[in-house]
């Protein structure tokens, strides 16, 4: 009976050892995966900063290339409008002078 008890205990010990080995392997995998996840998180953080920097640069470029010229153009529009108005007036005067000249030349 003692021999059966020993074999039974030995078998349980071997099963327990397999169980602990499985747990140890699982823990190793978890630690490895944790390291990979942390590495990916670091890469994401770097990428996020790069995107933020690029976004700021792009915003500056848009401001410089589009918004600033648009503001200057907008502030110039009243002047442009005045110049166009004067040109219209001058064209009208030229037209009137031409009409007068045509009348004089007819005589």
Backbone as ProteinMPNN parsed JSONL, in Angstrom:
{"seq_chain_A": "XXXXXXXXXXXXXXXXXXXXXXXXXXXXXXXXXXXXXXXXXXXXXXXXXXXXXXXXXXXXXXXXXXXXXXXXXXXXXXXXXXXXXXXXXXXXXXXXXXXXXXXXXXX", "coords_chain_A": {"N_chain_A": [[0.838, -1.201, 0.0], [1.999, 1.154, 0.673], [3.77, 1.605, -1.402], [1.997, 2.117, -3.493], [0.937, 4.516, -2.615], [3.193, 6.123, -2.735], [3.749, 6.1, -5.513], [1.429, 7.342, -6.435], [1.621, 9.823, -5.194], [3.995, 10.701, -6.379], [3.166, 10.873, -9.047], [1.256, 12.929, -8.808], [2.942, 14.965, -8.015], [4.508, 15.245, -10.339], [2.537, 16.054, -12.16], [1.85, 18.436, -10.931], [4.279, 19.752, -11.223], [4.373, 20.033, -14.012], [2.207, 21.719, -14.291], [3.137, 24.01, -12.912], [5.296, 24.607, -14.575], [3.981, 25.284, -16.918], [2.657, 27.572, -16.016], [4.893, 29.152, -15.469], [5.965, 29.426, -18.057], [3.84, 30.809, -19.25], [3.958, 33.161, -17.76], [6.456, 34.118, -18.587], [5.885, 34.617, -21.269], [3.969, 36.614, -20.94], [5.526, 38.651, -19.759], [7.293, 39.138, -21.835], [5.504, 40.001, -23.81], [4.554, 42.253, -22.5], [6.824, 43.861, -22.52], [7.029, 44.255, -25.276], [4.651, 45.666, -25.756], [5.148, 47.97, -24.236], [7.282, 48.994, -25.706], [6.001, 49.529, -28.14], [4.215, 51.464, -27.244], [6.007, 53.49, -26.564], [6.997, 54.071, -29.119], [4.644, 54.985, -30.308], [4.239, 57.267, -28.803], [6.436, 58.827, -29.567], [5.81, 59.082, -32.284], [3.439, 60.473, -32.062], [4.322, 62.897, -30.984], [5.852, 63.736, -33.156], [3.855, 64.042, -35.068], [2.432, 66.102, -33.863], [4.365, 68.143, -33.98], [4.688, 68.35, -36.768], [2.117, 69.108, -37.428], [1.974, 71.625, -36.219], [3.949, 72.93, -37.734], [2.781, 72.769, -40.269], [0.493, 74.279, -39.838], [1.673, 76.768, -39.417], [2.79, 77.137, -41.966], [0.489, 77.263, -43.546], [-0.667, 79.536, -42.462], [1.279, 81.422, -43.162], [1.361, 81.139, -45.963], [-1.259, 81.38, -46.872], [-3.217, 82.647, -45.087], [-2.035, 85.086, -44.162], [-1.398, 86.46, -46.656], [-4.045, 86.645, -47.542], [-5.158, 88.337, -45.631], [-3.673, 90.652, -46.177], [-4.489, 91.15, -48.799], [-7.193, 91.549, -48.35], [-7.096, 93.902, -46.833], [-6.148, 95.536, -48.801], [-8.164, 95.711, -50.627], [-10.085, 97.932, -50.457], [-8.446, 100.033, -51.45], [-7.834, 99.021, -53.987], [-10.392, 99.012, -55.042], [-10.878, 101.785, -55.126], [-8.98, 102.559, -57.029], [-9.913, 101.194, -59.287], [-12.352, 102.486, -59.582], [-11.47, 105.108, -60.196], [-10.213, 104.539, -62.608], [-12.445, 103.821, -64.123], [-13.75, 106.311, -64.164], [-11.844, 107.789, -65.573], [-11.872, 106.43, -68.004], [-14.435, 107.047, -68.819], [-14.157, 109.824, -69.194], [-12.3, 109.784, -71.259], [-13.855, 108.617, -73.216], [-15.825, 110.594, -73.507], [-14.225, 112.697, -74.457], [-13.381, 111.578, -76.88], [-15.802, 111.417, -78.213], [-16.334, 114.183, -78.487], [-14.14, 114.878, -80.054], [-14.646, 113.389, -82.32], [-16.948, 114.744, -83.226], [-15.883, 117.233, -83.803], [-14.142, 116.555, -85.854], [-15.923, 115.755, -87.773], [-16.935, 118.091, -88.803]], "CA_chain_A": [[0.0, 0.0, 0.0], [2.908, 2.285, 0.768], [4.32, 1.798, -2.74], [0.952, 2.777, -4.281], [0.881, 5.905, -2.142], [4.385, 6.831, -3.253], [3.554, 6.319, -6.948], [0.356, 8.322, -6.582], [2.184, 11.121, -4.796], [4.97, 11.066, -7.407], [2.394, 11.294, -10.224], [0.679, 14.242, -8.501], [4.056, 15.922, -8.024], [4.876, 15.468, -11.734], [1.467, 16.874, -12.74], [2.021, 19.766, -10.345], [5.463, 20.357, -11.837], [3.946, 20.444, -15.36], [1.335, 22.882, -14.102], [3.995, 25.16, -12.587], [6.094, 24.913, -15.765], [3.059, 25.999, -17.814], [2.482, 28.915, -15.446], [6.152, 29.875, -15.657], [6.038, 29.773, -19.482], [2.845, 31.855, -19.48], [4.479, 34.393, -17.165], [7.526, 34.584, -19.474], [5.235, 35.197, -22.449], [3.348, 37.875, -20.52], [6.583, 39.655, -19.579], [7.785, 39.464, -23.177], [4.464, 40.814, -24.444], [4.517, 43.553, -21.808], [7.951, 44.636, -23.044], [6.67, 44.654, -26.648], [3.615, 46.697, -25.647], [5.802, 49.209, -23.79], [8.053, 49.501, -26.847], [5.035, 50.1, -29.085], [3.704, 52.706, -26.639], [7.054, 54.507, -26.722], [7.008, 54.457, -30.535], [3.442, 55.793, -30.528], [4.467, 58.562, -28.169], [7.346, 59.559, -30.454], [5.058, 59.406, -33.5], [2.462, 61.497, -31.688], [5.054, 64.171, -30.897], [6.217, 64.115, -34.529], [2.624, 64.527, -35.71], [2.168, 67.416, -33.275], [5.331, 69.088, -34.546], [4.341, 68.54, -38.18], [0.855, 69.853, -37.448], [2.324, 73.018, -35.939], [4.66, 73.471, -38.893], [1.805, 72.921, -41.343], [-0.344, 75.419, -39.474], [2.487, 77.956, -39.7], [2.908, 77.292, -43.418], [-0.821, 77.707, -44.041], [-0.805, 80.93, -42.034], [2.202, 82.244, -43.94], [1.099, 81.064, -47.401], [-2.655, 81.647, -47.231], [-3.95, 83.591, -44.245], [-1.407, 86.416, -44.178], [-1.696, 87.134, -47.931], [-5.484, 86.944, -47.604], [-5.37, 89.549, -44.823], [-3.116, 91.799, -46.914], [-5.385, 91.399, -49.926], [-8.424, 92.113, -47.795], [-6.86, 95.303, -46.452], [-5.88, 96.29, -50.034], [-9.368, 95.78, -51.47], [-10.621, 99.305, -50.597], [-7.561, 100.785, -52.354], [-8.055, 98.485, -55.332], [-11.71, 99.502, -55.446], [-10.727, 103.205, -55.478], [-8.226, 102.643, -58.291], [-10.838, 100.771, -60.35], [-13.323, 103.573, -59.74], [-10.785, 106.193, -60.917], [-10.029, 104.076, -63.989], [-13.766, 103.954, -64.763], [-13.978, 107.747, -64.403], [-10.943, 108.215, -66.648], [-12.384, 105.858, -69.246], [-15.608, 107.842, -69.186], [-13.641, 111.091, -69.71], [-11.705, 109.498, -72.569], [-14.984, 108.394, -74.124], [-16.421, 111.916, -73.774], [-13.277, 113.43, -75.308], [-13.424, 110.955, -78.205], [-17.059, 111.863, -78.827], [-16.134, 115.594, -78.862], [-13.179, 114.907, -81.146], [-15.381, 112.895, -83.509], [-17.841, 115.817, -83.674], [-15.03, 118.281, -84.401], [-13.595, 116.028, -87.106], [-17.035, 115.669, -88.737], [-17.14, 119.428, -89.402]], "C_chain_A": [[0.867, 1.243, 0.0], [3.485, 2.626, -0.6], [3.31, 2.509, -3.631], [0.854, 4.249, -3.908], [2.042, 6.716, -2.707], [4.21, 7.128, -4.734], [2.493, 7.385, -7.205], [0.866, 9.724, -6.258], [3.159, 11.619, -5.857], [4.241, 11.588, -8.658], [1.797, 12.694, -9.998], [1.764, 15.326, -8.518], [4.46, 16.257, -9.461], [3.827, 16.331, -12.438], [1.557, 18.307, -12.237], [3.193, 20.496, -10.976], [5.125, 20.846, -13.253], [3.102, 21.711, -15.273], [2.166, 24.134, -13.826], [4.844, 25.578, -13.784], [5.244, 25.701, -16.775], [2.864, 27.428, -17.328], [3.73, 29.769, -15.658], [6.296, 30.327, -17.116], [5.06, 30.903, -19.81], [3.342, 33.199, -18.946], [5.582, 34.976, -18.05], [6.937, 35.25, -20.714], [4.614, 36.55, -22.104], [4.39, 38.982, -20.371], [7.128, 40.103, -20.927], [6.785, 40.365, -23.896], [4.38, 42.198, -23.815], [5.639, 44.454, -22.331], [7.642, 45.126, -24.46], [5.645, 45.78, -26.628], [4.239, 48.024, -25.22], [6.619, 49.838, -24.913], [7.136, 50.174, -27.857], [4.492, 51.427, -28.544], [4.725, 53.833, -26.755], [7.093, 55.007, -28.17], [5.801, 55.344, -30.859], [3.615, 57.196, -29.954], [5.362, 59.437, -29.045], [6.6, 60.004, -31.712], [4.063, 60.531, -33.225], [3.13, 62.866, -31.593], [5.426, 64.669, -32.288], [5.011, 64.685, -35.259], [2.284, 65.918, -35.18], [3.081, 68.477, -33.849], [4.977, 69.402, -35.999], [3.067, 69.369, -38.308], [1.113, 71.337, -37.194], [3.019, 73.678, -37.115], [3.687, 73.731, -40.039], [0.903, 74.129, -41.087], [0.394, 76.729, -39.768], [2.604, 78.225, -41.187], [1.602, 77.814, -44.016], [-1.024, 79.179, -43.699], [0.035, 81.846, -42.924], [1.791, 82.302, -45.418], [-0.312, 81.523, -47.781], [-3.263, 82.781, -46.409], [-3.359, 84.993, -44.278], [-1.646, 87.136, -45.508], [-3.176, 87.511, -48.056], [-5.798, 88.199, -46.8], [-4.865, 90.782, -45.56], [-4.017, 92.17, -48.088], [-6.666, 92.07, -49.452], [-8.237, 93.575, -47.429], [-6.585, 96.165, -47.688], [-7.125, 96.492, -50.875], [-9.964, 97.188, -51.569], [-9.77, 100.15, -51.547], [-7.763, 100.338, -53.798], [-9.376, 99.019, -55.888], [-11.636, 100.97, -55.875], [-10.016, 103.361, -56.825], [-9.124, 102.264, -59.461], [-11.852, 101.87, -60.632], [-12.703, 104.738, -60.531], [-10.575, 105.809, -62.382], [-11.333, 104.206, -64.761], [-14.036, 105.415, -65.119], [-13.107, 108.231, -65.572], [-11.396, 107.682, -68.001], [-13.589, 106.646, -69.754], [-15.161, 109.177, -69.79], [-13.047, 110.895, -71.104], [-12.81, 109.326, -73.604], [-15.647, 109.719, -74.506], [-15.521, 112.723, -74.71], [-13.309, 112.89, -76.736], [-14.68, 111.402, -78.948], [-16.917, 113.304, -79.314], [-15.209, 115.691, -80.072], [-13.835, 114.439, -82.444], [-16.276, 113.989, -84.104], [-17.051, 116.904, -84.386], [-14.523, 117.807, -85.766], [-14.669, 115.911, -88.17], [-17.197, 116.991, -89.475], [-16.089, 119.782, -90.366]], "O_chain_A": [[0.516, 2.26, -0.598], [3.669, 3.799, -0.924], [3.672, 3.381, -4.421], [0.707, 5.115, -4.77], [1.87, 7.867, -3.108], [4.476, 8.242, -5.185], [2.649, 8.228, -8.089], [0.571, 10.685, -6.969], [3.162, 12.801, -6.202], [4.633, 12.595, -9.247], [1.831, 13.538, -10.893], [1.535, 16.447, -8.97], [4.725, 17.418, -9.773], [4.168, 17.225, -13.213], [1.37, 19.262, -12.992], [3.125, 21.697, -11.236], [5.536, 21.936, -13.649], [3.257, 22.641, -16.064], [1.935, 25.185, -14.423], [5.086, 26.767, -13.987], [5.717, 26.651, -17.398], [2.899, 28.375, -18.114], [3.64, 30.953, -15.983], [6.696, 31.46, -17.386], [5.393, 31.832, -20.546], [3.173, 34.236, -19.587], [5.642, 36.19, -18.243], [7.41, 36.295, -21.159], [4.717, 37.507, -22.871], [4.167, 40.114, -20.802], [7.392, 41.286, -21.143], [7.162, 41.363, -24.511], [4.162, 43.193, -24.507], [5.438, 45.648, -22.558], [7.95, 46.265, -24.809], [5.756, 46.738, -27.392], [3.907, 49.076, -25.766], [6.65, 51.06, -25.059], [7.445, 51.25, -28.37], [4.331, 52.391, -29.292], [4.368, 54.983, -27.01], [7.206, 56.208, -28.419], [5.921, 56.326, -31.591], [3.187, 58.183, -30.552], [5.094, 60.622, -29.243], [6.732, 61.146, -32.154], [3.873, 61.425, -34.05], [2.585, 63.868, -32.057], [5.333, 65.862, -32.576], [5.118, 65.68, -35.976], [1.898, 66.803, -35.943], [2.639, 69.581, -34.169], [4.966, 70.562, -36.411], [2.956, 70.223, -39.186], [0.545, 72.198, -37.866], [2.732, 74.824, -37.461], [3.75, 74.768, -40.699], [0.593, 74.896, -41.999], [-0.187, 77.675, -40.3], [2.532, 79.371, -41.632], [1.608, 78.692, -44.879], [-1.488, 79.966, -44.524], [-0.426, 82.895, -43.376], [1.859, 83.356, -46.049], [-0.529, 82.001, -48.894], [-3.764, 83.758, -46.965], [-4.09, 85.976, -44.406], [-2.054, 88.297, -45.507], [-3.516, 88.559, -48.605], [-6.601, 89.03, -47.223], [-5.524, 91.822, -45.577], [-4.276, 93.346, -48.34], [-7.156, 93.021, -50.061], [-9.116, 94.398, -47.682], [-6.764, 97.382, -47.644], [-7.144, 97.358, -51.75], [-10.322, 97.61, -52.669], [-10.31, 100.901, -52.359], [-7.851, 101.159, -54.711], [-9.462, 99.421, -57.048], [-12.253, 101.36, -56.865], [-10.402, 104.189, -57.651], [-9.108, 102.922, -60.501], [-12.171, 102.149, -61.788], [-13.34, 105.287, -61.43], [-10.734, 106.635, -63.281], [-11.339, 104.644, -65.911], [-14.487, 105.725, -66.222], [-13.564, 108.977, -66.438], [-11.32, 108.377, -69.013], [-13.741, 106.878, -70.953], [-15.724, 109.617, -70.792], [-13.25, 111.709, -72.005], [-12.712, 109.825, -74.724], [-15.988, 109.944, -75.667], [-16.004, 113.358, -75.647], [-13.269, 113.663, -77.693], [-14.641, 111.72, -80.137], [-17.33, 113.621, -80.43], [-15.449, 116.472, -80.993], [-13.614, 115.007, -83.513], [-16.355, 114.144, -85.322], [-17.469, 117.428, -85.418], [-14.485, 118.584, -86.72], [-14.359, 115.962, -89.361], [-17.56, 117.003, -90.651], [-16.124, 120.866, -90.947]]}, "name": "protein", "num_of_chains": 1, "seq": "XXXXXXXXXXXXXXXXXXXXXXXXXXXXXXXXXXXXXXXXXXXXXXXXXXXXXXXXXXXXXXXXXXXXXXXXXXXXXXXXXXXXXXXXXXXXXXXXXXXXXXXXXXX"}
